């Protein structure tokens, strides 16, 4: 029988194994969340973003972002801009994925993100 632990965030699912929880906690310790004003602009660093709305904090597991030189966050897949106003929950923290994308790929994402 596999032991399970209830998760803190309902958006992540209902249960995870103890090993999965320990792996997630180790990842969080090695890659702490950082304030938005410390994000590196324009170097193509892929990041995870932590969002906040009236229900609390949440992480969009499948989404990765990069910060452009002008201060605009772009989602990689599907390509899109992160506006942080209106109906969209604002990003409150970021952490690096320690991978960079090429300037050519950034240009493609910016072009596809245009409305």
N, CA and C atoms as an extended XYZ file, in Angstrom:
345
Properties=species:S:1:pos:R:3:atomname:S:1:resname:S:1:resid:I:1 pbc="F F F"
N         0.840       -1.183        0.000 N   UNK     1
C         0.000        0.000        0.000 CA  UNK     1
C         0.885        1.248        0.000 C   UNK     1
N         0.542        2.223       -0.814 N   UNK     2
C         1.296        3.461       -0.926 CA  UNK     2
C         0.681        4.492        0.014 C   UNK     2
N         1.527        5.109        0.850 N   UNK     3
C         1.030        6.145        1.742 CA  UNK     3
C         0.810        7.424        0.956 C   UNK     3
N        -0.251        8.154        1.296 N   UNK     4
C        -0.538        9.410        0.626 CA  UNK     4
C        -0.680       10.515        1.651 C   UNK     4
N        -0.484       11.721        1.181 N   UNK     5
C        -0.659       12.901        2.026 CA  UNK     5
C        -1.565       13.873        1.286 C   UNK     5
N        -2.420       14.544        2.020 N   UNK     6
C        -3.293       15.524        1.392 CA  UNK     6
C        -2.467       16.731        0.978 C   UNK     6
N        -2.795       17.306       -0.160 N   UNK     7
C        -2.037       18.433       -0.692 CA  UNK     7
C        -2.554       19.736       -0.117 C   UNK     7
N        -1.683       20.738       -0.075 N   UNK     8
C        -2.051       22.055        0.432 CA  UNK     8
C        -2.966       22.799       -0.521 C   UNK     8
N        -2.733       22.664       -1.807 N   UNK     9
C        -3.464       23.444       -2.797 CA  UNK     9
C        -4.429       22.555       -3.564 C   UNK     9
N        -5.715       22.882       -3.565 N   UNK    10
C        -6.659       22.058       -4.305 CA  UNK    10
C        -6.406       22.063       -5.812 C   UNK    10
N        -5.732       23.097       -6.335 N   UNK    11
C        -5.468       23.153       -7.769 CA  UNK    11
C        -4.445       22.113       -8.203 C   UNK    11
N        -3.666       21.596       -7.271 N   UNK    12
C        -2.636       20.620       -7.616 CA  UNK    12
C        -3.172       19.193       -7.592 C   UNK    12
N        -4.346       18.954       -7.100 N   UNK    13
C        -4.908       17.625       -7.000 CA  UNK    13
C        -5.276       17.331       -5.565 C   UNK    13
N        -5.815       16.162       -5.332 N   UNK    14
C        -6.282       15.834       -3.997 CA  UNK    14
C        -5.198       15.152       -3.169 C   UNK    14
N        -4.510       14.170       -3.750 N   UNK    15
C        -3.530       13.414       -2.979 CA  UNK    15
C        -2.229       13.244       -3.753 C   UNK    15
N        -1.139       13.043       -3.026 N   UNK    16
C         0.149       12.696       -3.606 CA  UNK    16
C         0.825       11.734       -2.636 C   UNK    16
N         1.746       10.940       -3.145 N   UNK    17
C         2.441       10.011       -2.262 CA  UNK    17
C         3.400       10.786       -1.368 C   UNK    17
N         3.821       10.151       -0.294 N   UNK    18
C         4.792       10.766        0.620 CA  UNK    18
C         6.077       11.083       -0.133 C   UNK    18
N         6.523       10.178       -0.999 N   UNK    19
C         7.746       10.405       -1.780 CA  UNK    19
C         7.584       11.601       -2.711 C   UNK    19
N         6.413       11.728       -3.339 N   UNK    20
C         6.168       12.879       -4.203 CA  UNK    20
C         6.177       14.177       -3.404 C   UNK    20
N         5.574       14.141       -2.230 N   UNK    21
C         5.544       15.330       -1.369 CA  UNK    21
C         6.963       15.720       -0.942 C   UNK    21
N         7.780       14.733       -0.552 N   UNK    22
C         9.156       15.010       -0.148 CA  UNK    22
C         9.972       15.557       -1.312 C   UNK    22
N         9.768       15.011       -2.505 N   UNK    23
C        10.475       15.505       -3.686 CA  UNK    23
C        10.059       16.946       -3.986 C   UNK    23
N         8.779       17.242       -3.852 N   UNK    24
C         8.289       18.603       -4.096 CA  UNK    24
C         8.861       19.587       -3.078 C   UNK    24
N         8.904       19.181       -1.808 N   UNK    25
C         9.470       20.045       -0.763 CA  UNK    25
C        10.960       20.280       -0.996 C   UNK    25
N        11.695       19.253       -1.416 N   UNK    26
C        13.121       19.412       -1.716 CA  UNK    26
C        13.317       20.371       -2.888 C   UNK    26
N        12.483       20.249       -3.910 N   UNK    27
C        12.551       21.158       -5.062 CA  UNK    27
C        12.276       22.595       -4.620 C   UNK    27
N        11.274       22.779       -3.768 N   UNK    28
C        10.949       24.120       -3.268 CA  UNK    28
C        12.085       24.713       -2.435 C   UNK    28
N        12.787       23.882       -1.666 N   UNK    29
C        13.934       24.379       -0.881 CA  UNK    29
C        15.093       24.781       -1.786 C   UNK    29
N        15.346       24.003       -2.825 N   UNK    30
C        16.453       24.291       -3.746 CA  UNK    30
C        16.143       25.464       -4.678 C   UNK    30
N        14.878       25.687       -4.962 N   UNK    31
C        14.448       26.735       -5.884 CA  UNK    31
C        13.394       27.619       -5.206 C   UNK    31
N        13.817       28.471       -4.297 N   UNK    32
C        12.832       29.281       -3.568 CA  UNK    32
C        12.173       30.336       -4.466 C   UNK    32
N        10.966       30.722       -4.076 N   UNK    33
C        10.261       31.790       -4.783 CA  UNK    33
C        10.946       33.116       -4.501 C   UNK    33
N        10.974       33.986       -5.505 N   UNK    34
C        11.644       35.289       -5.395 CA  UNK    34
C        10.652       36.400       -5.730 C   UNK    34
N        10.862       37.597       -5.177 N   UNK    35
C         9.966       38.718       -5.492 CA  UNK    35
C        10.037       39.088       -6.970 C   UNK    35
N         8.928       39.562       -7.509 N   UNK    36
C         8.837       39.891       -8.935 CA  UNK    36
C         9.848       40.959       -9.359 C   UNK    36
N        10.163       41.889       -8.472 N   UNK    37
C        11.076       42.974       -8.864 CA  UNK    37
C        12.523       42.508       -9.007 C   UNK    37
N        12.825       41.260       -8.671 N   UNK    38
C        14.189       40.751       -8.821 CA  UNK    38
C        14.368       39.908      -10.088 C   UNK    38
N        13.309       39.760      -10.888 N   UNK    39
C        13.386       38.947      -12.102 CA  UNK    39
C        14.351       39.576      -13.106 C   UNK    39
N        15.106       38.729      -13.795 N   UNK    40
C        16.108       39.169      -14.755 CA  UNK    40
C        15.440       39.432      -16.101 C   UNK    40
N        15.646       40.629      -16.639 N   UNK    41
C        15.003       41.016      -17.902 CA  UNK    41
C        15.870       40.692      -19.107 C   UNK    41
N        15.221       40.173      -20.147 N   UNK    42
C        15.820       40.107      -21.465 CA  UNK    42
C        16.891       39.076      -21.717 C   UNK    42
N        17.135       38.141      -20.804 N   UNK    43
C        18.187       37.154      -21.084 CA  UNK    43
C        17.627       35.800      -21.493 C   UNK    43
N        16.284       35.663      -21.578 N   UNK    44
C        15.675       34.426      -22.032 CA  UNK    44
C        15.566       33.345      -20.979 C   UNK    44
N        15.727       33.705      -19.715 N   UNK    45
C        15.622       32.727      -18.635 CA  UNK    45
C        14.172       32.270      -18.501 C   UNK    45
N        13.947       30.962      -18.582 N   UNK    46
C        12.608       30.410      -18.425 CA  UNK    46
C        12.305       30.333      -16.929 C   UNK    46
N        11.093       30.746      -16.574 N   UNK    47
C        10.702       30.842      -15.162 CA  UNK    47
C         9.341       30.209      -14.917 C   UNK    47
N         9.110       29.855      -13.653 N   UNK    48
C         7.779       29.500      -13.171 CA  UNK    48
C         7.256       30.721      -12.438 C   UNK    48
N         5.956       30.949      -12.514 N   UNK    49
C         5.348       32.072      -11.817 CA  UNK    49
C         4.319       31.575      -10.822 C   UNK    49
N         4.269       32.226       -9.671 N   UNK    50
C         3.275       31.933       -8.643 CA  UNK    50
C         2.236       33.043       -8.712 C   UNK    50
N         0.969       32.659       -8.836 N   UNK    51
C        -0.113       33.616       -8.988 CA  UNK    51
C        -0.929       33.716       -7.702 C   UNK    51
N        -1.712       34.793       -7.604 N   UNK    52
C        -2.547       35.000       -6.434 CA  UNK    52
C        -3.885       35.570       -6.888 C   UNK    52
N        -4.952       35.001       -6.348 N   UNK    53
C        -6.279       35.559       -6.575 CA  UNK    53
C        -7.041       35.535       -5.251 C   UNK    53
N        -8.316       35.773       -5.275 N   UNK    54
C        -9.093       35.832       -4.038 CA  UNK    54
C        -9.121       34.505       -3.293 C   UNK    54
N        -8.916       33.406       -4.001 N   UNK    55
C        -8.931       32.090       -3.377 CA  UNK    55
C        -7.579       31.711       -2.781 C   UNK    55
N        -6.512       32.436       -3.106 N   UNK    56
C        -5.187       32.134       -2.570 CA  UNK    56
C        -4.148       32.001       -3.668 C   UNK    56
N        -2.993       31.499       -3.287 N   UNK    57
C        -1.879       31.354       -4.217 CA  UNK    57
C        -2.025       30.064       -5.012 C   UNK    57
N        -1.547       30.088       -6.252 N   UNK    58
C        -1.553       28.877       -7.062 CA  UNK    58
C        -0.468       28.955       -8.121 C   UNK    58
N        -0.046       27.786       -8.561 N   UNK    59
C         1.001       27.631       -9.567 CA  UNK    59
C         0.383       26.976      -10.787 C   UNK    59
N         0.588       27.564      -11.960 N   UNK    60
C         0.121       26.938      -13.197 CA  UNK    60
C         1.211       25.970      -13.635 C   UNK    60
N         1.020       24.707      -13.296 N   UNK    61
C         2.061       23.686      -13.488 CA  UNK    61
C         2.551       23.564      -14.918 C   UNK    61
N         1.675       23.725      -15.884 N   UNK    62
C         2.066       23.464      -17.269 CA  UNK    62
C         2.620       24.695      -17.973 C   UNK    62
N         2.618       25.821      -17.312 N   UNK    63
C         3.027       27.049      -17.979 CA  UNK    63
C         4.425       27.492      -17.562 C   UNK    63
N         5.204       27.876      -18.552 N   UNK    64
C         6.517       28.461      -18.319 CA  UNK    64
C         6.540       29.818      -19.003 C   UNK    64
N         7.330       30.732      -18.458 N   UNK    65
C         7.327       32.118      -18.895 CA  UNK    65
C         8.757       32.632      -19.044 C   UNK    65
N         8.909       33.741      -19.780 N   UNK    66
C        10.164       34.477      -19.767 CA  UNK    66
C         9.841       35.958      -19.717 C   UNK    66
N        10.763       36.738      -19.139 N   UNK    67
C        10.596       38.175      -19.003 CA  UNK    67
C        11.374       38.861      -20.109 C   UNK    67
N        10.671       39.639      -20.907 N   UNK    68
C        11.294       40.341      -22.024 CA  UNK    68
C        12.038       41.583      -21.520 C   UNK    68
N        12.857       42.162      -22.375 N   UNK    69
C        13.665       43.332      -22.010 CA  UNK    69
C        12.812       44.537      -21.623 C   UNK    69
N        11.556       44.599      -22.111 N   UNK    70
C        10.686       45.735      -21.791 CA  UNK    70
C         9.820       45.507      -20.550 C   UNK    70
N        10.002       44.373      -19.873 N   UNK    71
C         9.251       44.089      -18.649 CA  UNK    71
C         7.966       43.310      -18.861 C   UNK    71
N         7.743       42.809      -20.065 N   UNK    72
C         6.551       42.021      -20.362 CA  UNK    72
C         6.853       40.541      -20.174 C   UNK    72
N         5.970       39.843      -19.444 N   UNK    73
C         6.090       38.397      -19.295 CA  UNK    73
C         5.370       37.717      -20.453 C   UNK    73
N         6.004       36.690      -21.025 N   UNK    74
C         5.412       35.910      -22.106 CA  UNK    74
C         5.323       34.448      -21.696 C   UNK    74
N         4.180       33.827      -21.999 N   UNK    75
C         3.989       32.387      -21.790 CA  UNK    75
C         4.558       31.662      -23.000 C   UNK    75
N         5.231       30.537      -22.773 N   UNK    76
C         5.855       29.801      -23.871 CA  UNK    76
C         4.861       28.972      -24.672 C   UNK    76
N         3.996       28.219      -23.983 N   UNK    77
C         3.116       27.313      -24.704 CA  UNK    77
C         1.740       27.275      -24.067 C   UNK    77
N         0.709       27.721      -24.722 N   UNK    78
C         0.707       28.396      -26.005 CA  UNK    78
C         1.247       29.817      -25.861 C   UNK    78
N         1.870       30.347      -26.889 N   UNK    79
C         2.451       31.685      -26.792 CA  UNK    79
C         1.396       32.731      -26.432 C   UNK    79
N         1.746       33.591      -25.493 N   UNK    80
C         0.822       34.648      -25.092 CA  UNK    80
C         1.477       35.602      -24.113 C   UNK    80
N         0.889       36.789      -23.999 N   UNK    81
C         1.363       37.784      -23.038 CA  UNK    81
C         0.677       37.562      -21.706 C   UNK    81
N         1.372       37.910      -20.644 N   UNK    82
C         0.794       37.890      -19.304 CA  UNK    82
C         0.508       39.340      -18.937 C   UNK    82
N        -0.766       39.675      -18.805 N   UNK    83
C        -1.137       41.064      -18.567 CA  UNK    83
C        -1.211       41.402      -17.084 C   UNK    83
N        -1.688       40.498      -16.242 N   UNK    84
C        -1.723       40.735      -14.801 CA  UNK    84
C        -2.782       41.728      -14.357 C   UNK    84
N        -3.801       41.931      -15.182 N   UNK    85
C        -4.903       42.803      -14.787 CA  UNK    85
C        -6.185       42.259      -15.405 C   UNK    85
N        -7.286       42.856      -15.073 N   UNK    86
C        -8.568       42.374      -15.573 CA  UNK    86
C        -8.944       41.075      -14.876 C   UNK    86
N        -9.328       40.066      -15.656 N   UNK    87
C        -9.738       38.785      -15.087 CA  UNK    87
C        -8.561       37.874      -14.782 C   UNK    87
N        -7.388       38.245      -15.211 N   UNK    88
C        -6.204       37.419      -15.012 CA  UNK    88
C        -5.626       37.644      -13.618 C   UNK    88
N        -5.308       36.570      -12.913 N   UNK    89
C        -4.709       36.683      -11.580 CA  UNK    89
C        -3.284       37.216      -11.709 C   UNK    89
N        -2.868       38.124      -10.828 N   UNK    90
C        -1.512       38.682      -10.925 CA  UNK    90
C        -0.449       37.696      -10.428 C   UNK    90
N         0.701       37.742      -11.071 N   UNK    91
C         1.849       36.955      -10.610 CA  UNK    91
C         2.462       37.681       -9.422 C   UNK    91
N         2.790       36.922       -8.368 N   UNK    92
C         3.353       37.549       -7.171 CA  UNK    92
C         4.806       37.164       -6.917 C   UNK    92
N         5.231       35.994       -7.405 N   UNK    93
C         6.613       35.541       -7.230 CA  UNK    93
C         7.050       34.760       -8.462 C   UNK    93
N         8.358       34.609       -8.602 N   UNK    94
C         8.920       33.848       -9.713 CA  UNK    94
C        10.070       32.998       -9.199 C   UNK    94
N        10.415       31.974       -9.975 N   UNK    95
C        11.633       31.205       -9.719 CA  UNK    95
C        12.163       30.686      -11.045 C   UNK    95
N        13.485       30.644      -11.171 N   UNK    96
C        14.084       30.234      -12.451 CA  UNK    96
C        13.994       28.730      -12.670 C   UNK    96
N        13.899       28.352      -13.938 N   UNK    97
C        13.955       26.944      -14.322 CA  UNK    97
C        15.376       26.584      -14.759 C   UNK    97
N        16.296       27.551      -14.720 N   UNK    98
C        17.707       27.375      -15.068 CA  UNK    98
C        17.914       26.912      -16.497 C   UNK    98
N        17.006       27.334      -17.390 N   UNK    99
C        17.110       27.057      -18.817 CA  UNK    99
C        16.847       28.372      -19.525 C   UNK    99
N        17.577       28.621      -20.595 N   UNK   100
C        17.370       29.840      -21.375 CA  UNK   100
C        16.923       29.470      -22.779 C   UNK   100
N        16.113       30.350      -23.377 N   UNK   101
C        15.704       30.147      -24.757 CA  UNK   101
C        16.439       31.149      -25.632 C   UNK   101
N        16.602       30.792      -26.878 N   UNK   102
C        17.374       31.620      -27.810 CA  UNK   102
C        16.602       32.888      -28.177 C   UNK   102
N        17.324       33.931      -28.607 N   UNK   103
C        16.644       35.150      -29.069 CA  UNK   103
C        15.680       34.878      -30.236 C   UNK   103
N        16.027       33.950      -31.102 N   UNK   104
C        15.150       33.621      -32.225 CA  UNK   104
C        13.828       33.051      -31.739 C   UNK   104
N        13.893       32.147      -30.768 N   UNK   105
C        12.674       31.540      -30.205 CA  UNK   105
C        11.838       32.594      -29.482 C   UNK   105
N        12.499       33.523      -28.776 N   UNK   106
C        11.773       34.606      -28.103 CA  UNK   106
C        11.029       35.465      -29.115 C   UNK   106
N        11.670       35.758      -30.263 N   UNK   107
C        11.006       36.538      -31.306 CA  UNK   107
C         9.767       35.822      -31.844 C   UNK   107
N         9.868       34.521      -32.052 N   UNK   108
C         8.722       33.747      -32.529 CA  UNK   108
C         7.577       33.808      -31.519 C   UNK   108
N         7.888       33.667      -30.251 N   UNK   109
C         6.856       33.709      -29.205 CA  UNK   109
C         6.217       35.085      -29.152 C   UNK   109
N         7.016       36.147      -29.228 N   UNK   110
C         6.461       37.502      -29.218 CA  UNK   110
C         5.530       37.735      -30.410 C   UNK   110
N         5.923       37.246      -31.601 N   UNK   111
C         5.087       37.427      -32.795 CA  UNK   111
C         3.772       36.667      -32.662 C   UNK   111
N         3.814       35.444      -32.149 N   UNK   112
C         2.606       34.637      -32.006 CA  UNK   112
C         1.702       35.143      -30.877 C   UNK   112
N         2.269       35.899      -29.945 N   UNK   113
C         1.492       36.407      -28.805 CA  UNK   113
C         0.719       37.676      -29.142 C   UNK   113
N         1.005       38.272      -30.277 N   UNK   114
C         0.298       39.505      -30.655 CA  UNK   114
C        -1.158       39.211      -30.919 C   UNK   114
N        -2.050       40.096      -30.449 N   UNK   115
C        -3.503       39.872      -30.659 CA  UNK   115
C        -3.914       40.082      -32.103 C   UNK   115
